[in-house]
Amino acid sequence: MFWRLFSNKVRAQPIGAIDLVQVTVHSDILQVPPLPADASDAPTSWQETWGRPNSGSGEHVRDLRDPAAIDALLVFVNDRLSGWYDPWYGTPIATVRAYFWKEKSLAGTFGAGANFFSRGQFPAERIIGASADELAHFHPLVHLSGITKRQHRK
């Protein structure tokens, strides 16, 4: 990608043990099927969990609490520690974002856009290119395998 020519690569820190992952989606871009009322990953309110992070917007659609699901997501995220860039042209918008919480403290964020992953919170967010296969692997890890692009009215 063109922006790589003008940015310094940095290495991200791994995210350790996590209690909760909250997932947001930019609902103006993506459409998420509703959860059943008794779903184990139904979202709690931000206030019930520890407060909304100060980063972007998006609709809070999932809470991952199952240790096995969280561990699988952490393996995916922590396998991508090298090659991150500070975007020189402005931070692109992640359409899906995972907020990692440990003992009521935000431990990190990881997002996905059309062709990239992001880490961190604005304004210190960093990005890395992502293939279609990597993105297809990420969405089920945050329990969003049924998302589709929203149809815009003309």
URSUL-V184773 format. One record per residue. N is the residue number from 1. RES is the residue in one small letter. SS is DSSP state (H for helix, E for strand, L for the rest). PSI is psi in degrees with one decimal (none if undefined). NEAR is the number of other ideal C-beta (glycine too) atoms within 8 Angstrom. Layout:
# URSUL-V184773
<<N	RES	SS	PSI	NEAR> <N	RES	SS	PSI	NEAR>>
This chain:
# URSUL-V184773
<<1	m	L	148.5	4> <2	f	H	-40.8	4> <3	w	H	-19.6	10> <4	r	H	-25.4	8> <5	l	H	-21.6	5> <6	f	H	10.2	5> <7	s	L	150.5	10> <8	n	L	135.6	5> <9	k	E	141.4	8> <10	v	E	160.0	8> <11	r	L	132.4	7> <12	a	L	155.9	11> <13	q	L	141.7	6> <14	p	L	152.7	6> <15	i	L	129.0	11> <16	g	L	-155.6	6> <17	a	L	139.4	4> <18	i	L	145.5	12> <19	d	L	-34.0	7> <20	l	E	141.7	11> <21	v	E	122.5	15> <22	q	E	133.0	14> <23	v	E	130.6	17> <24	t	E	154.5	13> <25	v	E	137.9	14> <26	h	L	98.9	13> <27	s	L	-13.3	10> <28	d	L	-13.4	4> <29	i	L	-41.0	7> <30	l	E	152.6	12> <31	q	E	129.0	8> <32	v	L	130.2	11> <33	p	L	145.4	6> <34	p	L	151.2	4> <35	l	L	149.2	9> <36	p	L	152.9	5> <37	a	L	-31.0	5> <38	d	L	16.7	5> <39	a	L	139.5	7> <40	s	L	-18.7	6> <41	d	L	20.3	12> <42	a	L	140.3	10> <43	p	L	142.1	10> <44	t	L	168.4	6> <45	s	L	153.8	6> <46	w	H	-39.1	9> <47	q	H	-35.8	5> <48	e	H	-25.4	5> <49	t	H	-35.0	11> <50	w	L	9.5	7> <51	g	L	145.1	6> <52	r	L	133.6	5> <53	p	L	154.3	8> <54	n	L	72.0	4> <55	s	L	114.2	8> <56	g	L	-164.8	8> <57	s	L	-175.4	4> <58	g	L	160.0	9> <59	e	E	126.1	8> <60	h	E	112.7	10> <61	v	E	-19.6	10> <62	r	E	148.8	14> <63	d	E	121.4	12> <64	l	E	120.6	15> <65	r	L	-20.3	9> <66	d	L	122.1	8> <67	p	H	-37.0	5> <68	a	H	-41.3	6> <69	a	H	-41.4	13> <70	i	H	-44.0	13> <71	d	H	-40.9	8> <72	a	H	-41.1	9> <73	l	H	-41.8	13> <74	l	H	-38.1	11> <75	v	H	-46.5	8> <76	f	H	-49.0	11> <77	v	H	-46.8	11> <78	n	H	-10.7	9> <79	d	L	-8.1	6> <80	r	L	73.2	10> <81	l	L	-24.7	8> <82	s	L	153.5	7> <83	g	L	16.2	6> <84	w	E	148.5	11> <85	y	E	148.7	13> <86	d	L	114.8	7> <87	p	L	124.4	12> <88	w	L	-16.7	6> <89	y	L	2.3	4> <90	g	L	151.3	4> <91	t	L	123.5	9> <92	p	L	161.7	9> <93	i	L	122.1	7> <94	a	L	132.7	13> <95	t	L	-23.1	11> <96	v	E	134.5	16> <97	r	E	137.2	15> <98	a	E	128.6	14> <99	y	E	121.8	11> <100	f	E	122.6	14> <101	w	E	138.1	15> <102	k	E	117.9	9> <103	e	L	51.8	5> <104	k	L	17.7	4> <105	s	E	139.5	7> <106	l	E	120.4	10> <107	a	E	-12.7	9> <108	g	E	168.5	10> <109	t	E	154.0	15> <110	f	E	127.9	12> <111	g	E	168.4	12> <112	a	E	137.6	14> <113	g	L	-158.0	12> <114	a	L	-39.1	4> <115	n	L	28.6	6> <116	f	E	163.6	12> <117	f	E	153.8	14> <118	s	E	154.8	16> <119	r	E	143.8	13> <120	g	L	-179.9	10> <121	q	L	149.3	9> <122	f	L	136.9	8> <123	p	L	2.2	4> <124	a	L	21.5	6> <125	e	L	140.8	13> <126	r	E	158.1	13> <127	i	E	161.8	13> <128	i	E	146.7	11> <129	g	E	148.7	8> <130	a	L	137.9	11> <131	s	L	164.6	6> <132	a	H	-36.7	5> <133	d	H	-41.3	6> <134	e	H	-42.9	9> <135	l	H	-40.4	11> <136	a	H	-28.0	8> <137	h	H	-33.5	9> <138	f	H	-46.5	13> <139	h	H	-45.7	12> <140	p	H	-28.1	9> <141	l	H	-26.1	10> <142	v	L	19.3	13> <143	h	L	41.2	10> <144	l	L	40.4	13> <145	s	L	-16.1	6> <146	g	L	13.7	6> <147	i	L	148.7	11> <148	t	E	161.6	6> <149	k	E	139.1	6> <150	r	L	138.2	9> <151	q	L	122.6	4> <152	h	L	139.3	4> <153	r	L	144.6	3> <154	k	L	none	2>>
